[in-house]
């Protein structure tokens, strides 16, 4: 009766369905001197578990972590970056006659800049429209489908479906 109970508990143990109390019963059974011969292979495992249950970790763990990076240097670097940003904010202009507050004094130069900008925008628009050329093929395909629908309508009229 006890042997059948132990075998059932072992089967439950292998399936991971035992409770802690049932595992204690298995450990107690396998810690005895007499174990059924066909269950001898489990004895070292359960005696190991029983022995490890007694072990305790005795090494002290440090609770304080070492700071290897000083955060003061981050704030110093941030201040330096901000100062450089404020210093380099204003554009460096050698002659104020050509450039004054974002406008051009000479209309010819302004026209040249506008044509450059519009040419650049035009080239980008042309790139965008070239990638959409496949829509023309889709339009042709839908026209063909419309023609097929007309053929289907006439055949249904002829055959009176």
C-alpha positions in Angstrom: 0.0 0.0 0.0 2.8 2.4 0.9 4.8 1.4 -2.2 1.8 2.1 -4.4 1.3 5.5 -2.7 5.0 6.3 -3.3 4.8 5.3 -7.0 1.7 7.5 -7.5 3.6 10.4 -5.8 6.6 9.8 -8.0 4.4 9.9 -11.1 2.8 13.1 -9.9 6.3 14.5 -9.1 7.5 13.8 -12.6 4.5 15.6 -14.0 5.0 18.5 -11.7 1.7 18.1 -9.9 2.8 17.4 -6.3 2.3 19.7 -3.4 5.1 20.6 -0.9 3.6 18.1 1.6 3.8 15.3 -0.9 7.3 16.2 -1.8 8.2 16.0 1.9 6.7 12.5 2.0 8.9 11.5 -0.9 12.0 13.0 0.7 11.2 11.2 3.9 10.7 7.8 2.1 13.9 8.1 0.2 15.9 9.1 3.2 15.3 5.7 4.8 17.7 2.9 4.5 15.3 0.5 2.9 13.9 1.5 -0.5 12.3 -0.7 -3.1 14.9 -2.0 -5.5 13.1 -0.6 -8.6 13.1 2.9 -7.0 16.7 3.0 -6.0 17.6 5.3 -8.8 15.5 8.1 -7.2 17.2 7.8 -3.8 20.3 10.0 -4.6 18.2 12.8 -6.0 15.9 13.0 -3.0 18.7 12.7 -0.5 20.4 15.6 -2.3 17.3 17.7 -2.1 16.9 16.9 1.6 20.6 17.9 2.2 20.3 21.1 0.2 17.2 22.1 2.1 19.4 22.4 5.1 22.0 24.7 3.4 21.9 28.4 4.0 23.7 31.3 2.2 26.1 32.9 4.6 28.1 35.3 2.4 27.3 39.0 3.1 26.1 40.9 0.1 27.0 44.6 -0.2 23.9 46.7 -0.1 25.5 49.8 -1.5 26.3 50.0 -5.1 29.4 51.8 -6.3 28.8 54.9 -8.4 31.3 54.7 -11.2 29.9 57.7 -13.1 29.7 61.1 -11.6 26.6 63.0 -12.6 28.3 66.4 -12.1 30.1 65.9 -15.3 26.8 65.4 -17.2 25.6 68.8 -16.0 28.9 70.4 -16.9 28.7 68.9 -20.4 25.1 70.1 -20.8 26.1 73.7 -19.8 28.9 73.6 -22.3 26.6 72.4 -25.1 24.0 75.1 -24.3 26.7 77.9 -24.2 28.0 76.7 -27.6 24.5 76.7 -28.9 23.8 80.3 -27.8 27.2 81.4 -29.1 26.8 79.8 -32.5 23.1 80.8 -32.9 23.8 84.0 -34.8 25.2 83.4 -38.3 28.6 84.6 -39.0 28.3 87.2 -41.8 31.2 88.9 -43.4 29.3 91.5 -45.4 26.1 93.0 -44.2 25.4 94.5 -47.6 24.4 91.2 -49.2 22.5 89.8 -46.2 20.3 91.9 -43.9 17.8 90.2 -41.6 16.9 87.4 -43.9 16.2 89.5 -47.0 18.3 90.3 -50.0 19.1 93.9 -51.0 19.6 93.0 -54.6 16.5 91.7 -56.4 18.6 89.7 -58.9 20.2 87.7 -56.1 16.8 87.1 -54.5 15.4 85.9 -57.9 18.4 83.5 -58.3 17.8 82.0 -54.8 14.1 81.6 -55.4 14.7 79.8 -58.7 17.2 77.5 -57.0 14.7 76.7 -54.3 11.9 76.1 -56.8 14.1 73.9 -59.0 15.0 71.8 -55.9 11.3 71.5 -55.0 10.4 70.6 -58.6 13.0 67.8 -58.7 11.7 66.3 -55.5 8.1 66.4 -56.8 9.3 64.7 -60.0 10.9 61.9 -57.9 7.6 61.5 -56.1 5.5 61.3 -59.2 7.8 58.8 -60.8 7.1 56.4 -58.0 3.4 56.7 -58.6 3.4 55.9 -62.3 2.2 52.3 -61.6 -1.2 53.8 -61.0 -1.6 54.3 -64.7 -1.3 50.6 -65.2 -3.9 50.0 -62.5 -6.2 52.4 -64.3 -5.8 50.4 -67.6 -6.6 47.2 -65.7 -9.8 48.6 -64.3 -10.8 49.8 -67.8 -10.3 46.2 -69.0 -12.5 44.9 -66.2 -15.2 47.4 -67.1 -15.1 46.0 -70.6 -15.4 42.4 -69.3 -18.4 43.5 -67.2 -20.1 44.8 -70.3 -19.5 41.5 -72.1 -20.9 39.6 -69.1 -24.1 41.8 -69.1 -24.7 41.2 -72.8 -24.2 37.4 -72.4 -26.6 37.4 -69.4 -29.2 39.2 -71.6 -28.7 36.8 -74.4 -29.0 33.7 -72.3 -31.5 35.3 -69.9 -29.8 34.2 -66.7 
